[in-house]
């Protein structure tokens, strides 16, 4: 154990919080993730700042809300100059390294405007969310001839998986009994085994690359934060043998949904239910094909994490590495008659979060469960604290979780916030909603979940009396519901109008602003005596430029 620990930040893409055994799934056993929870703190109320990959991750990597960093949807660049966790860690002498996915889109126009070469050291950091890219692989490209940022295609080719698009044809397709290659982009093919052995799958490959980085880091000697960001269990839903048939229809938990939800007269909610992915996942036979594969992907992830943790134990890394495990959002899987993510029920916007801190100060909290309201943006200041960064409250909007991990006072939060820009979607098109109005915002205080839908009635759930979020109270005239909506409206207004973009408000700048008179800016002084009383110095002591 050294004074400065390392940090391994693991993120699984599109992993529901309740598809882990430590979070209560009755059939999907994840012993290695469960063991991590026994070594640390399991957070039962962790929420992402957007139920979509890109903006959720940009919030995680900046420690800032979506309305602050401006990357509101997938494909929306993170603006040049936006401070990131990697920037803060480098200032403290630590490496911030990426192994896996970010969903980052570089602000190429901004770099060109400032004359920054994208291939320069600065340009690479700006293009990679501030990370040092040991390995980047975003996946999700079924039609690309080759992924221009990933070595995974090269890896598959080197192992004999010859194709113009090995990612698609091997890792994300299956072969039927006749030998026909079938793409996992079609949900009917989800139950086939992936056309690649498990040891060459994306999950196994990225696990290996994380170990290769840590071997490299042991030689380098600098403290590090490694962001191990798995693509799976995000679609395409297909998993290699033997995981493809570990689960079947008997292991599928009944969907959380009601007939009243399907008959909603709320225009936006109706448009969601009419979207293609929701119509698809509302059908039982689709769920029966996809969910066993989704569960297999999670089981494979857990086994690979077990392999990784055992390797870290063997190398002596576990005793000095904080491990954080989480997801960027969940997956509806037919709950509430919906598919994919994009709205704010818990299965989409609530995520697993487990943090195991090996330092003695965390001994009292090992194996505990926290019911504190936490946000994904809290990870940035927590990691910064661990690696010795100077706090930056003028930039970071998340709150350091160290007090919870070390069993001391100092953490509090009254509500969590999440946002979604749906201007790109079938919902916006069918309702004729313009880009500037296609926006929703959620605020949740532990009981009331309130969702502002621009141009439409709000949505309100009372999770104390309706934990499955089946009854929308957004238009109820019950006194308690009216009061809850008014209180949440006021909280949202306070949140939206407080300072959030003063990233240049460093301590030195703020201190300089308080010494305007001493710097020769003389406004409102009647005479020399009044000036002396206010500043503590004689008027004649001013520099020549300050004399009047």
KAMOQUI-V935564 format. One record per residue. N is the residue number from 0. RES is the residue in three letters. PHI is phi as a letter, one per 30 degrees, with the letter a starting at -180 (NA if undefined). OMEGA is omega in degrees with one decimal (999 if undefined). Layout:
[[N & RES & PHI & OMEGA] [N & RES & PHI & OMEGA]]
//
This chain:
[[0 & UNK & NA & 175.3] [1 & UNK & c & -179.0] [2 & UNK & d & -178.9] [3 & UNK & c & 178.4] [4 & UNK & d & 166.8] [5 & UNK & c & 180.0] [6 & UNK & b & 170.8] [7 & UNK & c & -177.1] [8 & UNK & c & -177.1] [9 & UNK & c & 176.2] [10 & UNK & b & 173.7] [11 & UNK & c & -175.6] [12 & UNK & d & 172.9] [13 & UNK & i & 178.5] [14 & UNK & c & 176.2] [15 & UNK & d & 179.8] [16 & UNK & d & -173.0] [17 & UNK & c & 174.5] [18 & UNK & c & 172.3] [19 & UNK & b & -177.7] [20 & UNK & d & 178.5] [21 & UNK & d & 174.8] [22 & UNK & c & 168.2] [23 & UNK & j & 179.4] [24 & UNK & d & -173.6] [25 & UNK & d & -173.4] [26 & UNK & b & -176.8] [27 & UNK & c & -175.9] [28 & UNK & c & -176.8] [29 & UNK & b & -171.4] [30 & UNK & d & -176.5] [31 & UNK & d & 173.8] [32 & UNK & d & 176.2] [33 & UNK & e & 180.0] [34 & UNK & d & 176.0] [35 & UNK & d & 178.7] [36 & UNK & d & 178.9] [37 & UNK & d & 178.2] [38 & UNK & d & -174.1] [39 & UNK & b & -179.0] [40 & UNK & c & 174.2] [41 & UNK & c & -179.8] [42 & UNK & c & -176.0] [43 & UNK & c & 178.9] [44 & UNK & b & 178.3] [45 & UNK & c & -174.9] [46 & UNK & b & 177.1] [47 & UNK & d & -175.9] [48 & UNK & d & 170.2] [49 & UNK & a & 179.6] [50 & UNK & d & 179.5] [51 & UNK & b & -172.8] [52 & UNK & e & -169.9] [53 & UNK & e & -178.4] [54 & UNK & d & 175.9] [55 & UNK & d & -179.1] [56 & UNK & d & 178.9] [57 & UNK & d & 174.8] [58 & UNK & d & 178.8] [59 & UNK & d & -174.1] [60 & UNK & d & 177.5] [61 & UNK & c & -172.9] [62 & UNK & i & -173.0] [63 & UNK & b & 178.7] [64 & UNK & d & -179.2] [65 & UNK & d & -179.0] [66 & UNK & d & 178.8] [67 & UNK & c & -177.3] [68 & UNK & d & 169.8] [69 & UNK & i & 177.9] [70 & UNK & d & -164.6] [71 & UNK & d & 177.5] [72 & UNK & a & 177.2] [73 & UNK & e & -180.0] [74 & UNK & i & 176.6] [75 & UNK & d & -174.6] [76 & UNK & e & 167.4] [77 & UNK & d & -169.3] [78 & UNK & e & 178.6] [79 & UNK & d & -179.6] [80 & UNK & j & 178.1] [81 & UNK & d & -176.6] [82 & UNK & d & -178.7] [83 & UNK & b & 177.2] [84 & UNK & e & 179.1] [85 & UNK & e & 177.6] [86 & UNK & d & -177.8] [87 & UNK & d & -178.7] [88 & UNK & d & 179.2] [89 & UNK & d & 177.4] [90 & UNK & d & -179.4] [91 & UNK & c & 177.7] [92 & UNK & i & -179.1] [93 & UNK & c & 175.7] [94 & UNK & d & 172.6] [95 & UNK & b & -166.7] [96 & UNK & c & 178.0] [97 & UNK & c & 168.1] [98 & UNK & b & 179.0] [99 & UNK & k & -167.8] [100 & UNK & c & 167.4] [101 & UNK & b & -172.2] [102 & UNK & i & -179.6] [103 & UNK & d & 169.4] [104 & UNK & c & -177.0] [105 & UNK & d & 176.4] [106 & UNK & d & -175.9] [107 & UNK & d & 178.2] [108 & UNK & d & 178.2] [109 & UNK & d & 178.5] [110 & UNK & d & 178.5] [111 & UNK & d & 179.8] [112 & UNK & d & -178.6] [113 & UNK & c & 178.4] [114 & UNK & i & -179.7] [115 & UNK & c & 176.6] [116 & UNK & d & -179.4] [117 & UNK & e & -179.5] [118 & UNK & d & 178.6] [119 & UNK & d & 179.2] [120 & UNK & e & 177.7] [121 & UNK & d & -179.0] [122 & UNK & d & 178.7] [123 & UNK & d & 179.1] [124 & UNK & d & 180.0] [125 & UNK & d & -179.3] [126 & UNK & d & -173.6] [127 & UNK & c & 178.7] [128 & UNK & h & -179.4] [129 & UNK & i & -179.9] [130 & UNK & d & 164.7] [131 & UNK & d & -172.1] [132 & UNK & d & 173.2] [133 & UNK & d & 174.7] [134 & UNK & a & 174.2] [135 & UNK & c & 178.0] [136 & UNK & a & 179.9] [137 & UNK & d & -178.8] [138 & UNK & i & 169.3] [139 & UNK & i & -177.5] [140 & UNK & b & -174.2] [141 & UNK & d & -172.7] [142 & UNK & c & -177.4] [143 & UNK & d & 178.3] [144 & UNK & d & 175.7] [145 & UNK & a & 174.7] [146 & UNK & d & -171.5] [147 & UNK & d & -179.6] [148 & UNK & c & -171.5] [149 & UNK & c & 173.5] [150 & UNK & d & -176.6] [151 & UNK & d & 175.8] [152 & UNK & d & 177.8] [153 & UNK & d & 178.5] [154 & UNK & d & 179.6] [155 & UNK & d & 178.3] [156 & UNK & d & -179.1] [157 & UNK & d & 179.8] [158 & UNK & c & 171.8] [159 & UNK & j & 179.4] [160 & UNK & c & -168.5] [161 & UNK & d & -178.7] [162 & UNK & a & 171.3] [163 & UNK & d & -179.6] [164 & UNK & b & -176.2] [165 & UNK & d & 176.4] [166 & UNK & e & -179.4] [167 & UNK & d & -168.6] [168 & UNK & d & -177.8] [169 & UNK & c & -175.2] [170 & UNK & d & -172.5] [171 & UNK & b & 172.3] [172 & UNK & b & 174.9] [173 & UNK & b & 179.2] [174 & UNK & b & 179.8] [175 & UNK & d & -174.7] [176 & UNK & d & 178.4] [177 & UNK & c & -178.6] [178 & UNK & j & -179.2] [179 & UNK & d & 178.1] [180 & UNK & d & -175.2] [181 & UNK & b & -174.8] [182 & UNK & d & 176.8] [183 & UNK & d & 172.4] [184 & UNK & d & 172.7] [185 & UNK & c & -171.4] [186 & UNK & d & -179.7] [187 & UNK & d & -178.0] [188 & UNK & c & -173.8] [189 & UNK & d & -175.2] [190 & UNK & d & 175.9] [191 & UNK & d & 171.1] [192 & UNK & d & 176.6] [193 & UNK & e & -174.4] [194 & UNK & d & -179.6] [195 & UNK & a & 175.7] [196 & UNK & d & -176.7] [197 & UNK & e & -175.2] [198 & UNK & d & 177.3] [199 & UNK & c & 178.9] [200 & UNK & d & 179.8] [201 & UNK & e & -176.8] [202 & UNK & d & 179.0] [203 & UNK & d & -179.6] [204 & UNK & d & -176.8] [205 & UNK & d & 174.4] [206 & UNK & d & 177.6] [207 & UNK & d & -178.9] [208 & UNK & d & 176.4] [209 & UNK & d & 177.8] [210 & UNK & d & 177.6] [211 & UNK & d & 176.9] [212 & UNK & d & -176.7] [213 & UNK & d & 172.3] [214 & UNK & e & 178.0] [215 & UNK & d & -176.8] [216 & UNK & d & 178.1] [217 & UNK & d & 177.1] [218 & UNK & d & -176.8] [219 & UNK & d & 175.0] [220 & UNK & j & 178.9] [221 & UNK & d & 172.3] [222 & UNK & d & -174.2] [223 & UNK & b & 166.2] [224 & UNK & b & 178.3] [225 & UNK & c & 176.0] [226 & UNK & c & 177.7] [227 & UNK & c & -168.4] [228 & UNK & c & -177.4] [229 & UNK & d & 176.2] [230 & UNK & d & -176.1] [231 & UNK & d & 13.8] [232 & UNK & c & 173.8] [233 & UNK & e & 174.5] [234 & UNK & e & 1.6] [235 & UNK & d & -176.1] [236 & UNK & d & 174.7] [237 & UNK & a & -173.7] [238 & UNK & b & -179.0] [239 & UNK & d & 169.7] [240 & UNK & d & 3.9] [241 & UNK & d & -173.4] [242 & UNK & d & -173.1] [243 & UNK & d & -178.5] [244 & UNK & b & 175.1] [245 & UNK & d & -175.3] [246 & UNK & b & 178.9] [247 & UNK & b & -174.5] [248 & UNK & e & -178.0] [249 & UNK & d & -178.9] [250 & UNK & c & -176.4] [251 & UNK & d & 177.1] [252 & UNK & d & -179.7] [253 & UNK & e & -179.5] [254 & UNK & d & 174.2] [255 & UNK & c & -178.3] [256 & UNK & a & 180.0] [257 & UNK & b & 176.5] [258 & UNK & d & -179.8] [259 & UNK & d & 177.9] [260 & UNK & d & -177.0] [261 & UNK & d & -178.0] [262 & UNK & c & -175.4] [263 & UNK & e & 173.6] [264 & UNK & c & 175.6] [265 & UNK & d & -173.4] [266 & UNK & e & -177.2] [267 & UNK & d & 179.3] [268 & UNK & d & 176.1] [269 & UNK & d & 178.1] [270 & UNK & d & 175.1] [271 & UNK & e & -176.2] [272 & UNK & d & -179.7] [273 & UNK & d & 177.5] [274 & UNK & d & -172.8] [275 & UNK & e & -175.1] [276 & UNK & d & 178.5] [277 & UNK & d & 176.0] [278 & UNK & e & -178.5] [279 & UNK & d & -174.9] [280 & UNK & d & 173.7] [281 & UNK & d & 179.1] [282 & UNK & d & -175.1] [283 & UNK & d & -177.0] [284 & UNK & d & 174.6] [285 & UNK & d & 177.5] [286 & UNK & e & -177.5] [287 & UNK & d & 176.0] [288 & UNK & d & -169.3] [289 & UNK & d & -171.8] [290 & UNK & d & 175.9] [291 & UNK & e & 176.8] [292 & UNK & d & 177.1] [293 & UNK & d & 177.6] [294 & UNK & d & 177.5] [295 & UNK & d & 177.5] [296 & UNK & d & -179.9] [297 & UNK & d & 177.0] [298 & UNK & d & 176.6] [299 & UNK & d & 177.6] [300 & UNK & e & -179.2] [301 & UNK & d & 179.2] [302 & UNK & d & 178.9] [303 & UNK & d & 175.2] [304 & UNK & d & 174.5] [305 & UNK & d & 176.6] [306 & UNK & d & 179.8] [307 & UNK & d & -177.8] [308 & UNK & d & 178.0] [309 & UNK & d & 177.9] [310 & UNK & d & 178.4] [311 & UNK & d & 175.9] [312 & UNK & e & -177.7] [313 & UNK & d & -177.9] [314 & UNK & d & -179.3] [315 & UNK & i & -178.1] [316 & UNK & d & -173.5] [317 & UNK & d & -175.1] [318 & UNK & d & -179.3] [319 & UNK & b & -178.9] [320 & UNK & b & 170.7] [321 & UNK & d & 178.7] [322 & UNK & c & 174.2] [323 & UNK & c & -179.7] [324 & UNK & b & -178.8] [325 & UNK & a & 178.5] [326 & UNK & b & 179.7] [327 & UNK & d & 175.4] [328 & UNK & l & -179.7] [329 & UNK & c & -175.8] [330 & UNK & a & -176.0] [331 & UNK & d & 179.3] [332 & UNK & h & 176.5] [333 & UNK & j & 175.3] [334 & UNK & d & -178.2] [335 & UNK & h & 179.9] [336 & UNK & i & -174.5] [337 & UNK & b & 176.6] [338 & UNK & b & -179.5] [339 & UNK & i & -177.1] [340 & UNK & b & 166.6] [341 & UNK & i & 173.5] [342 & UNK & b & -161.2] [343 & UNK & c & 171.2] [344 & UNK & d & -172.3] [345 & UNK & e & -178.0] [346 & UNK & d & 178.0] [347 & UNK & c & -168.4] [348 & UNK & c & 175.5] [349 & UNK & c & -173.8] [350 & UNK & b & 170.9] [351 & UNK & d & 172.9] [352 & UNK & b & 177.9] [353 & UNK & b & 177.1] [354 & UNK & b & 177.0] [355 & UNK & c & -179.2] [356 & UNK & c & -175.9] [357 & UNK & d & -175.8] [358 & UNK & d & -178.4] [359 & UNK & e & -179.1] [360 & UNK & d & -179.1] [361 & UNK & c & -175.4] [362 & UNK & e & -175.0] [363 & UNK & d & -175.2] [364 & UNK & c & -177.2] [365 & UNK & d & 179.1] [366 & UNK & i & -179.1] [367 & UNK & c & 177.7] [368 & UNK & c & -179.8] [369 & UNK & c & 175.6] [370 & UNK & c & 177.8] [371 & UNK & d & 173.1] [372 & UNK & d & -179.8] [373 & UNK & b & -178.8] [374 & UNK & b & 178.8] [375 & UNK & d & 179.6] [376 & UNK & d & 177.8] [377 & UNK & d & -179.1] [378 & UNK & d & -177.9] [379 & UNK & e & -179.8] [380 & UNK & d & 177.3] [381 & UNK & d & 178.1] [382 & UNK & d & 178.1] [383 & UNK & d & 178.4] [384 & UNK & e & -176.5] [385 & UNK & d & -175.4] [386 & UNK & c & 170.3] [387 & UNK & i & 178.3] [388 & UNK & d & 171.3] [389 & UNK & d & 177.6] [390 & UNK & e & -178.7] [391 & UNK & b & -176.9] [392 & UNK & d & 177.3] [393 & UNK & d & 179.5] [394 & UNK & c & -173.2] [395 & UNK & d & 178.2] [396 & UNK & c & 175.4] [397 & UNK & d & -177.2] [398 & UNK & b & -176.2] [399 & UNK & d & -179.8] [400 & UNK & d & -177.4] [401 & UNK & e & 177.8] [402 & UNK & e & 177.5] [403 & UNK & d & -178.5] [404 & UNK & d & -175.0] [405 & UNK & c & 172.2] [406 & UNK & h & 175.7] [407 & UNK & b & -179.5] [408 & UNK & d & 175.6] [409 & UNK & k & 177.9] [410 & UNK & c & 173.7] [411 & UNK & a & 174.3] [412 & UNK & a & -178.6] [413 & UNK & c & -178.7] [414 & UNK & a & 175.3] [415 & UNK & c & -174.9] [416 & UNK & b & 171.6] [417 & UNK & b & -175.5] [418 & UNK & b & 177.6] [419 & UNK & b & 174.8] [420 & UNK & c & -176.7] [421 & UNK & c & -175.6] [422 & UNK & d & -176.2] [423 & UNK & d & -156.8] [424 & UNK & c & 171.2] [425 & UNK & e & -178.4] [426 & UNK & d & 180.0] [427 & UNK & d & -179.0] [428 & UNK & d & -176.6] [429 & UNK & d & -179.0] [430 & UNK & c & -178.4] [431 & UNK & i & -178.2] [432 & UNK & d & -178.4] [433 & UNK & d & -177.9] [434 & UNK & e & -175.2] [435 & UNK & d & -178.9] [436 & UNK & c & -175.7] [437 & UNK & d & -172.1] [438 & UNK & b & 174.4] [439 & UNK & b & 178.6] [440 & UNK & b & 178.4] [441 & UNK & c & 169.0] [442 & UNK & b & -176.0] [443 & UNK & b & -176.9] [444 & UNK & c & -178.0] [445 & UNK & j & 173.1] [446 & UNK & b & -175.0] [447 & UNK & c & 173.9] [448 & UNK & c & -172.4] [449 & UNK & c & -174.7] [450 & UNK & b & 174.7] [451 & UNK & d & 177.7] [452 & UNK & c & -174.6] [453 & UNK & e & 178.0] [454 & UNK & i & -178.4] [455 & UNK & b & 177.5] [456 & UNK & d & 176.5] [457 & UNK & d & 174.8] [458 & UNK & c & -179.0] [459 & UNK & b & 174.6] [460 & UNK & b & 175.0] [461 & UNK & c & -174.1] [462 & UNK & d & 175.6] [463 & UNK & d & -178.3] [464 & UNK & c & -178.1] [465 & UNK & b & -174.0] [466 & UNK & d & 178.7] [467 & UNK & d & 175.1] [468 & UNK & h & -177.9] [469 & UNK & c & -172.3] [470 & UNK & c & 179.3] [471 & UNK & d & -178.7] [472 & UNK & c & -174.7] [473 & UNK & d & 178.5] [474 & UNK & c & 178.9] [475 & UNK & d & 177.6] [476 & UNK & c & 174.7] [477 & UNK & d & -175.3] [478 & UNK & e & -179.2] [479 & UNK & d & -178.6] [480 & UNK & d & 176.5] [481 & UNK & d & 180.0] [482 & UNK & d & -179.9] [483 & UNK & d & 179.8] [484 & UNK & d & -179.9] [485 & UNK & d & -179.7] [486 & UNK & d & 179.7] [487 & UNK & d & 173.9] [488 & UNK & e & -179.3] [489 & UNK & d & 178.6] [490 & UNK & d & 177.7] [491 & UNK & d & 179.2] [492 & UNK & d & 178.1] [493 & UNK & d & -179.9] [494 & UNK & d & -174.2] [495 & UNK & d & -174.0] [496 & UNK & c & 178.2] [497 & UNK & d & -178.8] [498 & UNK & e & 177.9] [499 & UNK & a & -176.7] [500 & UNK & b & -177.5] [501 & UNK & d & -174.0] [502 & UNK & d & 177.2] [503 & UNK & c & -177.6] [504 & UNK & d & 178.8] [505 & UNK & d & 178.0] [506 & UNK & e & -179.0] [507 & UNK & d & 178.2] [508 & UNK & d & -179.9] [509 & UNK & d & 178.5] [510 & UNK & d & -179.5] [511 & UNK & d & -179.5] [512 & UNK & d & -178.0] [513 & UNK & d & -176.7] [514 & UNK & c & -175.4] [515 & UNK & e & -177.8] [516 & UNK & d & 179.6] [517 & UNK & d & 178.3] [518 & UNK & d & 175.8] [519 & UNK & j & 176.3] [520 & UNK & c & -170.6] [521 & UNK & c & -179.1] [522 & UNK & b & 170.6] [523 & UNK & j & 178.6] [524 & UNK & d & -179.1] [525 & UNK & d & -177.1] [526 & UNK & a & -176.3] [527 & UNK & d & -179.1] [528 & UNK & d & 178.7] [529 & UNK & d & 177.9] [530 & UNK & d & 179.5] [531 & UNK & d & -179.1] [532 & UNK & d & -175.9] [533 & UNK & d & -170.9] [534 & UNK & c & -177.9] [535 & UNK & i & 177.7] [536 & UNK & b & -178.5] [537 & UNK & d & -179.2] [538 & UNK & e & -178.9] [539 & UNK & d & 179.8] [540 & UNK & d & 178.9] [541 & UNK & d & 173.3] [542 & UNK & d & -177.5] [543 & UNK & e & -177.3] [544 & UNK & d & -178.0] [545 & UNK & c & -177.7] [546 & UNK & d & 176.9] [547 & UNK & b & 999]]
//
